[in-house]
Each structure stands twice: as C-alpha cells, then as structure tokens.
Amino acid sequence: MKFTPSQTERLTLRPYAFSDIPALMPLIGAREVAATTLRIPHPYTESDAREFIAATQLDFSSSNELRLAIVVRESDALCGGVGLRIEPDHRRAELGYWIGVPYWGNGYATEAATAMMKYGFETLGLHRIFASHSTNNPASGRVLRKIGMRQEGCQRAHILKWGEFLDLEMYGRLASDVGSTTT
C-alpha cells in the first residue's frame, strides 16, 4: 500500500519512523493510554517501540494494515496514532487510534479518525469501517459518535484487560452513510 502523508487542519498523518521512538515512548508508554486501548502493552519498552515501528513498515507492503503517526502541524510534535486493520475480502476495516495524555481533550482523535475514515472510504474503496471501545473509556465513544459511527451493540465481558473482563461497545459506519455525520 502506498500512502502519502496527509494533512488536516491541525495535524499531519504520516508513517512512523524509528526517529519517533524518543517521542513515542513516554506517550504510548503511559499507563493511562494502555488502560484505554486493546492492543498496547504496559509497561511499554524500547524493544516494543522498535518492533511496533518495524511492523508498521511491513504493513505498507502487505496492504492489510495502515498505522500512522499523528503529528501536530504547528509544533511537529508526535501526539498519537491512528490506523485501519483492513479485511480486503470483505471491503471493511477496523479503525483504531490513541492519543498521548498531554494531548487529550484537544479533538485530535476526532480529527485524525475523520481523516482516516475519509481515506478508507474514498481512497481504499471500503464498504464498512467499524470500531470498538471498552466501557471504561467513554471518551472514545464520544469520538466515534462525532465521526458519524452508529452504536451497534455491546459485547459483554469480551476482553480480558489486566485481570478484569470488560464490555466492548461496538460502532460502525457504511460508505453509504458518508455525509450523515453527527456532532
């Protein structure tokens, strides 16, 4: 998959680079970030960061996953990540994102997720994009509703996170829904 860095009003979405590791470690390594995500380990080591960035670079050749750094344009500071786990046979993808704690509450997740959905529908020709969040992360649910996703249900006790079973709230949006964004 070929991806050209894209810009939103305040952000740049671009491939990760190994030079991102010093900025990535304290952001993605925060317990608060790991607590609200499905796939980020805690503690997060430099080895985890190197493996993650190497995997994102392999993703571009496989066309099954697109994971991008979110960078604040004004300061050129890494603030999070956004991505799609693509299932080409079904023309669908799972949307995921994370934002470092110092950048919470600025609307960056909404802005990046909106751009990623647009890319998925318009460039990749996806039919459906879906996402989930654990019920202990209501802020993520607000992001999903802001980008026009519909709540589709709850998977009770669906994941085991740090010894506790958590419910997942499921959301989705179809390409035919584009244009019906709610805020």
C-alpha positions in Angstrom: 0.0 0.0 0.0 1.3 3.4 -0.9 0.4 6.2 1.5 1.4 9.8 1.1 1.4 11.8 4.3 -1.8 13.8 4.6 -2.8 16.9 6.5 -5.9 18.0 8.3 -6.5 21.5 9.6 -4.1 20.9 12.6 -2.5 17.5 12.0 -0.2 15.5 9.7 -0.8 11.8 9.4 2.4 10.0 8.3 4.2 6.7 8.5 6.1 6.1 11.8 9.9 6.3 11.6 12.5 4.9 14.0 13.4 8.5 14.8 9.9 8.7 16.5 11.0 6.4 19.3 12.1 9.1 21.8 8.8 10.9 21.5 6.7 7.7 21.2 8.0 6.0 24.4 6.6 8.4 27.0 3.3 8.9 25.1 2.3 5.3 24.3 4.1 4.0 27.4 1.7 5.9 29.8 -0.4 3.6 31.8 -3.5 5.8 31.1 -3.0 5.2 27.4 -2.6 1.4 27.7 -5.6 1.3 30.0 -7.9 2.7 27.3 -6.6 0.6 24.4 -7.0 -3.0 23.3 -3.5 -3.8 22.0 -0.9 -1.5 23.7 1.1 -3.3 26.4 2.1 -1.9 29.6 4.9 -1.4 30.6 5.9 -0.4 27.1 9.6 -0.9 26.3 12.0 0.4 23.7 12.0 -3.1 22.2 8.2 -2.8 21.9 8.6 0.5 20.1 11.2 -0.9 17.7 9.0 -3.9 17.0 5.9 -1.7 16.5 7.6 0.6 14.1 9.1 -2.3 12.1 5.7 -3.9 11.9 4.1 -0.7 10.7 6.6 -0.6 7.9 5.8 -4.2 6.9 2.2 -3.3 7.0 2.7 -1.0 4.0 3.8 -3.9 1.9 1.1 -6.3 3.0 -1.8 -3.9 2.4 -3.7 -5.3 5.4 -2.9 -2.7 8.0 -2.2 1.0 7.9 -0.9 2.5 11.1 0.1 6.2 11.1 1.7 8.7 13.4 -0.4 11.7 14.3 1.7 14.8 14.4 0.6 18.3 15.5 1.5 20.5 12.5 2.2 23.7 14.4 4.8 22.1 16.7 5.8 19.0 14.6 5.2 17.0 17.8 4.1 13.4 17.8 0.8 13.2 19.7 -0.7 9.8 18.9 -1.5 7.2 16.3 -4.4 6.2 14.0 -4.9 3.2 11.8 -7.0 0.7 9.9 -6.9 -3.1 10.1 -8.1 -3.9 6.6 -10.0 -7.0 5.6 -9.9 -6.6 1.8 -12.1 -9.7 1.0 -15.0 -8.0 2.9 -14.0 -4.4 1.9 -14.1 -3.4 5.6 -11.6 -2.2 8.2 -11.3 -1.7 11.9 -10.5 1.8 13.0 -8.1 2.3 15.9 -6.5 5.3 17.5 -4.7 6.5 20.6 -3.6 9.9 21.8 -0.9 10.7 24.4 -2.1 12.0 27.7 -0.7 15.6 27.3 -2.8 15.9 24.1 -6.1 14.6 25.5 -9.1 16.9 25.2 -8.0 18.8 22.0 -10.1 17.0 19.5 -7.0 15.3 17.8 -8.6 11.8 17.9 -11.7 13.1 16.2 -9.7 15.0 13.6 -7.4 12.1 12.8 -10.2 9.5 12.8 -12.3 11.6 10.4 -9.3 11.8 8.0 -8.7 8.0 8.3 -12.3 7.2 7.6 -12.3 9.5 4.6 -9.2 7.8 3.3 -10.7 4.4 3.9 -13.9 5.1 2.0 -12.6 7.4 -0.8 -9.2 6.0 -1.5 -9.4 2.4 -0.4 -13.0 1.9 -1.5 -14.1 0.3 1.7 -17.7 -0.5 2.2 -17.6 -0.5 6.1 -15.4 0.8 8.8 -16.0 -0.3 12.4 -14.5 0.3 15.8 -15.0 -0.6 19.5 -14.2 0.8 22.9 -14.2 -0.6 26.3 -17.0 0.7 28.5 -14.3 2.2 30.9 -13.4 4.6 28.0 -16.4 6.8 27.3 -14.3 9.5 25.7 -13.6 7.1 22.8 -17.3 6.5 22.4 -17.8 10.3 22.0 -15.2 10.3 19.3 -16.9 7.5 17.4 -20.3 9.2 17.6 -18.7 12.6 16.4 -17.3 10.9 13.3 -20.7 9.6 12.4 -20.4 6.0 13.6 -23.6 4.3 14.9 -23.6 2.2 18.0 -24.4 -1.3 17.0 -24.3 -3.2 20.3 -22.3 -4.4 23.3 -20.1 -7.5 23.5 -20.4 -8.3 27.2 -17.2 -9.3 29.0 -15.5 -9.6 25.6 -11.9 -8.8 26.5 -9.6 -9.5 29.5 -7.6 -6.5 30.4 -5.3 -6.6 33.4 -7.3 -9.4 35.1 -10.7 -7.9 34.5 -13.3 -8.8 31.9 -14.5 -5.7 30.1 -17.5 -5.0 27.8 -16.9 -3.6 24.4 -19.2 -1.1 22.8 -19.4 -1.7 19.0 -19.7 1.0 16.4 -19.8 1.0 12.6 -20.3 3.2 9.6 -21.0 2.3 5.9 -19.7 4.1 2.9 -23.3 5.0 2.1 -23.6 6.8 5.5 -20.9 9.3 4.5 -22.4 12.8 4.6 -24.6 12.0 7.6 -22.0 13.0 10.3 -23.4 14.0 13.7 -21.6 16.2 16.2 
